[in-house]
Amino acid sequence: MALCRAQAEGYQPGGGTVNLQAHMQANIGDAIASPVIDGKWHSGRGKGKDKISYVGHYLPKGMLVRYRHWKESGEECFTWREWGNSQDELDPTEYRRKREEAQARADAAARQAEAERAELLAILQTIIRESAPADHDHPYPLGKRIIAMGARQATKRYQIVPATADTKAQYIAPDDCLIPVYSHTGQLQGIQQITSTGYKLMRGTFKDGLLWIGGGLTTGEVPNRLFIAEGWATACTVHMRTRNPVVVAFATSNLLSAGRWARGRFPDAGVVFAVDNDTGSSVKVHGRKVVNPGRYYATQAAQALGAATCTPPMGGDWNDWHTSQTADEKKSPISANQSGHQSL
């Protein structure tokens, strides 16, 4: 569970309160303009605002929001209270009335958020159903020197987020590379949208998401071995280099759940976590600084499951190593793969 600091708590020493956006700016240097207050965590791992995760509640005294920024604070989170640090007590009758009002607001927000999630998921299901296999010459997999395994491309332009007074409409376009994200029961729960410039957006949810890359447990250079990788490009790389199947976990926070899924589905398989060697990165975990979060979370998951890890011999992930090895090759990744693979 993340550590939460009540720093500032929406209150200024000179009197008055700090609004949520100012509180976020002061603590993590960024803010969510219109947060969804429905009692559920909302997460993002893209750029800028997409890196903020938060959960908001309606309470009798007002709103309470806990939030964190993966780059700036890691697992440590901050707490903002709409009422600041006021110690004023509500009389029982007023408390009951405000509690009922707060619960009604929370229920309405939860219903609206659930309806919006269901509407978005229906759109994403339509996009995947009507999509085509991704072009191996799409700029993103081509730049990563991988085959676009498991990826899709839309056959037309879809609006997935309507415009508001403050924001523009958002779309999935035919030139985007789309990575389906499935639940542990095989249901589509999201899409990772990768533009031709490499910008990544999460549509739906990553939480406990998976994608299977490659063949079966008998197809690889080491029979009965299954790899787990954090990112899609890394997973494609590992499969190209080993021919073993790879499960994409999509996030460090999903590595353990992906490993548990693999253990439950294939109890006799050898599970290996393909580590992201994040040598230049760090996060805060339970109040302490942890360097190399990719290796840390993969190691934690491997130890919990009695699994193994394999770490690139350089900083970065296995795709970074792969592209450094193939940088001078002029042929396409398909030709390179068909002419023979190299072991990790």
C-alpha positions in Angstrom: 0.0 0.0 0.0 1.3 3.4 -0.9 2.5 5.8 1.9 0.4 8.9 2.1 1.6 12.3 3.3 -0.8 14.9 4.6 1.6 17.7 3.6 -0.2 21.1 3.4 -3.6 19.3 3.3 -5.2 22.1 1.3 -4.4 24.7 4.0 -2.2 27.8 3.8 -0.5 29.2 7.0 -1.9 32.7 6.1 -5.4 31.4 6.1 -7.6 30.0 3.4 -7.3 26.8 1.5 -5.2 25.6 -1.5 -7.2 24.2 -4.3 -6.4 20.7 -5.5 -4.6 21.8 -8.7 -2.4 24.2 -6.8 -1.6 21.5 -4.3 -0.7 19.0 -7.0 1.5 21.7 -8.8 3.3 22.4 -5.5 4.0 18.7 -4.8 4.6 17.0 -8.1 4.8 19.9 -10.6 1.7 18.9 -12.6 -2.1 18.6 -12.0 -5.3 17.0 -13.2 -7.7 19.7 -14.3 -11.0 17.7 -13.8 -10.4 14.6 -11.7 -13.1 11.9 -11.5 -14.2 11.7 -7.8 -15.7 8.2 -7.6 -13.7 6.4 -4.9 -11.5 4.5 -7.4 -7.9 4.8 -8.4 -7.3 6.4 -11.8 -3.9 5.7 -13.2 -1.8 6.7 -16.2 1.8 6.0 -17.3 2.1 8.2 -20.4 3.7 11.6 -20.4 3.0 14.6 -18.2 -0.5 14.4 -16.6 -0.8 10.7 -17.6 1.8 9.9 -15.0 -0.5 11.0 -12.2 -2.5 8.4 -10.3 -5.2 9.5 -7.8 -8.3 8.5 -5.9 -11.0 10.9 -4.7 -13.8 10.6 -2.1 -16.7 12.8 -1.1 -16.8 13.1 2.7 -19.1 15.1 5.0 -16.5 17.9 5.3 -15.8 18.0 1.6 -13.6 16.2 -1.0 -10.5 14.2 -0.1 -8.0 13.3 -2.8 -4.9 11.1 -2.6 -2.5 11.2 -5.5 1.0 10.4 -6.7 3.2 10.9 -9.7 5.3 7.9 -10.7 8.3 9.9 -11.8 8.3 12.4 -9.0 7.1 10.4 -6.0 6.9 6.7 -7.0 4.6 4.8 -4.6 4.5 7.7 -2.1 1.3 9.7 -2.3 0.1 13.1 -1.1 -3.3 13.9 0.5 -5.4 17.0 -0.2 -8.4 17.9 1.9 -10.9 20.4 0.7 -11.4 21.7 4.3 -7.7 22.2 4.9 -6.6 21.4 8.4 -9.7 22.9 10.0 -10.6 21.1 13.3 -14.1 22.4 13.4 -16.6 19.7 14.4 -20.0 19.2 12.8 -23.0 18.7 15.1 -24.6 15.2 14.7 -27.6 16.4 12.7 -25.4 18.4 10.3 -22.9 15.5 10.0 -25.7 13.0 9.1 -27.1 15.4 6.5 -23.7 16.1 4.9 -22.8 12.4 5.0 -25.9 11.5 3.1 -25.2 14.3 0.6 -21.6 13.1 0.2 -22.8 9.5 -0.3 -25.3 10.6 -2.9 -22.6 12.6 -4.8 -20.2 9.7 -4.6 -22.9 7.2 -5.9 -23.8 9.5 -8.8 -20.1 10.0 -9.7 -19.5 6.3 -9.6 -22.5 5.6 -11.8 -21.4 8.2 -14.3 -17.8 6.9 -14.3 -18.9 3.3 -14.8 -21.2 4.3 -17.7 -18.3 6.2 -19.3 -16.0 3.2 -18.9 -18.6 0.9 -20.4 -19.1 3.2 -23.3 -15.3 3.5 -24.0 -14.9 -0.3 -23.7 -17.6 -0.8 -26.3 -15.8 1.5 -28.7 -12.5 -0.3 -28.0 -14.1 -3.6 -28.7 -15.5 -2.3 -32.0 -12.1 -1.0 -33.0 -10.3 -4.3 -32.3 -13.1 -6.3 -34.0 -12.9 -4.1 -37.1 -9.1 -3.8 -37.1 -6.5 -5.5 -39.3 -3.1 -6.9 -38.3 -0.5 -4.1 -37.8 1.9 -3.4 -40.7 5.4 -4.7 -39.8 6.7 -1.5 -41.5 4.8 0.8 -39.1 7.3 3.4 -37.9 7.2 2.2 -34.3 7.9 -1.6 -34.7 10.3 -0.7 -37.6 12.2 1.6 -35.3 12.3 -1.1 -32.6 13.4 -3.6 -35.3 10.7 -6.0 -34.3 7.8 -7.9 -35.9 4.5 -6.3 -34.9 3.3 -9.4 -33.2 -0.2 -9.2 -31.6 -0.6 -5.6 -32.7 -3.5 -4.2 -34.7 -4.3 -1.1 -36.8 -7.7 0.5 -37.1 -9.3 0.5 -40.5 -10.8 4.1 -40.0 -10.7 7.0 -37.6 -12.6 6.6 -34.4 -13.5 9.3 -31.8 -13.0 7.8 -28.4 -13.2 10.9 -26.2 -15.6 13.7 -27.1 -14.5 17.4 -27.0 -15.4 19.5 -24.0 -15.3 23.2 -23.2 -11.7 22.7 -22.0 -10.3 19.8 -24.1 -10.2 18.6 -27.7 -11.7 15.4 -28.9 -9.4 12.4 -28.9 -9.1 9.8 -31.7 -7.6 6.5 -32.7 -6.4 6.8 -36.3 -5.4 4.2 -38.9 -1.7 5.1 -38.6 -1.7 4.2 -34.9 -0.3 0.9 -33.7 -2.8 -0.7 -31.3 -1.8 -3.2 -28.6 -4.8 -5.1 -27.1 -4.8 -5.5 -23.4 -6.7 -8.5 -22.0 -7.9 -9.5 -18.6 -6.9 -12.8 -16.9 -10.1 -14.3 -18.3 -9.4 -13.3 -21.9 -11.7 -10.2 -22.1 -10.5 -7.1 -23.8 -10.1 -4.4 -21.2 -8.0 -1.8 -23.0 -5.8 -0.7 -25.8 -2.3 0.7 -25.7 -2.3 3.3 -28.5 1.1 4.0 -30.0 1.3 6.8 -32.6 3.6 6.9 -35.5 5.9 9.2 -33.5 6.0 6.7 -30.6 3.7 8.6 -28.2 1.8 6.1 -26.0 -1.7 6.4 -24.6 -3.7 4.0 -22.5 -7.3 3.6 -23.5 -9.3 1.6 -21.0 -7.2 0.1 -18.2 -3.8 -1.6 -17.8 -4.6 -3.0 -14.4 -3.8 -6.8 -14.3 -3.7 -6.7 -18.1 -2.0 -9.2 -20.3 -1.1 -10.0 -23.9 0.3 -13.4 -25.1 3.1 -13.1 -27.7 4.4 -16.0 -29.7 3.5 -19.7 -29.9 3.2 -22.4 -27.3 5.5 -23.8 -24.6 7.1 -26.3 -27.1 8.1 -23.7 -29.8 11.1 -22.1 -28.1 14.8 -22.8 -27.9 14.2 -24.0 -24.3 11.0 -26.1 -24.1 8.5 -25.4 -21.3 9.9 -21.9 -20.7 7.7 -18.8 -20.5 8.9 -15.2 -20.3 7.2 -12.2 -18.8 8.1 -8.7 -20.0 6.9 -5.3 -19.0 6.5 -3.7 -22.4 5.2 -4.9 -25.8 8.4 -4.1 -27.8 10.4 -5.9 -25.2 8.1 -9.0 -25.4 8.4 -9.1 -29.2 12.1 -8.8 -28.9 12.4 -11.7 -26.4 10.2 -13.9 -28.6 12.2 -13.1 -31.7 15.4 -14.0 -29.9 14.2 -17.2 -28.2 11.1 -18.3 -30.0 9.6 -18.9 -26.5 6.2 -17.4 -25.7 6.2 -14.1 -23.8 3.4 -12.5 -21.7 3.3 -8.7 -21.8 2.5 -7.2 -18.4 2.3 -3.6 -19.6 3.5 -2.1 -16.2 5.8 -2.9 -13.4 2.8 -3.0 -11.1 1.4 -5.9 -13.2 4.5 -8.1 -13.1 3.5 -10.1 -10.0 -0.1 -10.6 -11.2 1.1 -11.7 -14.6 3.5 -14.1 -12.9 0.6 -15.5 -10.8 -1.5 -15.9 -13.9 1.3 -17.8 -15.6 1.9 -20.0 -12.6 -1.8 -20.8 -12.3 -2.2 -21.6 -16.0 1.1 -23.4 -16.5 2.2 -24.7 -13.1 5.1 -26.8 -14.6 6.5 -24.1 -16.8 9.8 -22.3 -16.1 8.8 -18.7 -15.6 11.5 -16.0 -16.4 11.1 -12.3 -16.0 12.8 -10.3 -18.8 14.0 -7.4 -16.7 13.9 -3.7 -17.7 17.3 -2.6 -16.5 16.3 1.0 -15.5 19.8 2.0 -14.4 19.1 5.8 -14.5 15.7 5.7 -12.7 14.5 5.5 -9.2 11.2 5.5 -7.3 10.1 5.8 -3.7 8.8 2.6 -2.2 7.4 2.7 1.4 9.2 5.9 2.0 12.7 4.8 0.7 14.4 5.5 -2.6 14.7 2.4 -4.8 17.0 2.6 -7.8 16.3 0.7 -10.9 12.6 0.1 -10.5 12.4 -2.3 -13.4 14.8 -4.7 -11.9 13.4 -4.2 -8.4 9.8 -5.1 -9.3 10.8 -8.0 -11.5 13.0 -9.4 -8.8 10.3 -9.0 -6.2 7.9 -10.8 -8.4 10.4 -13.6 -9.2 11.2 -14.2 -5.6 7.5 -14.4 -4.7 6.9 -17.0 -7.3 10.2 -18.9 -7.3 10.8 -17.7 -10.8 14.0 -16.5 -12.6 15.1 -13.2 -14.1 17.3 -12.3 -17.0 18.8 -8.8 -17.2 20.1 -7.0 -20.3 24.0 -6.6 -20.2 23.5 -2.8 -20.6 21.2 -0.1 -19.3 17.7 -0.2 -20.8 15.4 -3.1 -21.7 16.0 -6.1 -24.0 14.7 -4.2 -27.0 17.4 -1.5 -26.4 20.0 -4.2 -26.4 18.4 -5.8 -29.5 18.5 -2.5 -31.4 22.1 -1.9 -30.4 23.0 -5.3 -31.8 21.1 -4.8 -35.1 21.8 -1.1 -35.6 24.1 -1.8 -38.6 21.7 -4.2 -40.3 19.9 -2.8 -43.3 17.4 -5.6 -43.8 13.9 -5.5 -42.2 13.2 -7.2 -38.9 11.1 -9.8 -40.7 14.0 -10.8 -42.9 16.4 -10.8 -39.9 14.0 -13.1 -38.0 13.4 -15.5 -40.9 17.2 -15.9 -41.5 17.7 -17.1 -38.0 17.3 -15.9 -34.5 19.9 -15.1 -31.8 19.6 -16.3 -28.2 19.3 -13.9 -25.3 
